[in-house]
């Protein structure tokens, strides 16, 4: 399945060129809407459009530069990329001054075009996300509307979030997968003094090690092979606001040193540039594991980040919130399908509250949305655990794949039991990377805290 990279409005009066380019972009994962005339594209452009505009320059009636100016007037901060076969340095400079995101000459390298569009779509996504956060703030949305729950644990979490939001310090959020660590980080940003500045999220576990440094610090054109133009990194993009670093335990050791230096000095250097750029931002880190004493995580960086702590309780520790959360998300699912919501029966609600929820609120949300969208679906089947424990008699009658899963889950549980939940020793004994162990524990609903 092709990964969707973003939406593109493509404008070119030459049908053959337009269709070929659209086909290439669709194969690269973009959702493309084509127009042969600039006026038609402008008429279809809405203020909340969540994609980018790519337009040829030389076109009859309204050319690409005129479309650029009109589009930016209609949708400020929209990334617009101009493509032309008759470019010049003066034209490119003029386009950039008028607000173009980039200027590409024909014949262009398709890979370069795809890379440029991918970055532009990411910028648009971040811009819209920040606009939504600011709108919520201006609408006086309360923290109860953001962090839903009536349990004492959630009341305590909301009080701590409001207190730490005002302190404006670096901090670490602890919580299992799916508990809502990014949502809590957004609340820290929204209810703090940096609410009108960018909120930038980064998942450290999703970035290949070879790209980590350029993703964080940015680079200058020519810094390395393929660096055709300057790129602003996440640190610099979040300047003035909040940088949320999820799964920070996955950050390679050699890069932890550079992050520590950045936080200590309050400045960065892009790759390929000797100039320092000062930074003023808040870093909110999130992790599933304990960082203190972790041999795979620098303790000096831990202390630099650990100026405050938040612990998000797993769903199994606040079961009284399950009915409220399930109803909330199920009603959203029903609204999406424009149907009346049919509430759970008393028996179904008891089933929900007795389920272990290894995926926490994320898992609940997905199941509730499906239930709300299709009330005929079987809730019991949706709640089947990924790898239940079987007796030897039951196991013998199962497919090989389920027997292997059961054996794998038992080995992980037994090793955690033997070493009292010490993840470092379990990693060494089982010869597994940390991320692989985390994924398997999540898959089988295994919680380290049960073995401490």
Secondary structure, 3 states (H helix, E strand, C coil): CCCCCEEEEEECCCHHHHHHHHHHHHHCCEEEEEECCHHHHHHHCCCCCCCEEEEECCCCCCCHHHHHHHHHHHCCCCCEEEEECCCCHHHHHHHHHCCCCEEEECCCCHHHHHHHHHHHHHHHHHHHHHHHHHHHHHCCCCHHHHCCCCCHHHHHHHHHHHHHHHHCCCEEEECCCCCCHHHHHHHHHHCCCCCCCCEEEEEHHHCCHHHHHHHHHEECCCCCCCCCCCEECHHHHCCCCEEEEECHHHCCHHHHHHHHHHHHHCEECCECCCCCEECCCEEEEEECCCCCCCCCCCHHHHHHHCCCEEECCCHHHCHHHHHHHHHHHHHHHHHHCCCCCCCCCHHHHHHHHHCCCCCHHHHHHHHHHHHHHCCCCCHHHHCCCCCCCCCHHHHHCCCHHHHHHHHHHHHHHHHHHHCCCCHHHHHHHHCCCHHHHHHHHHHCCCCHHHHC
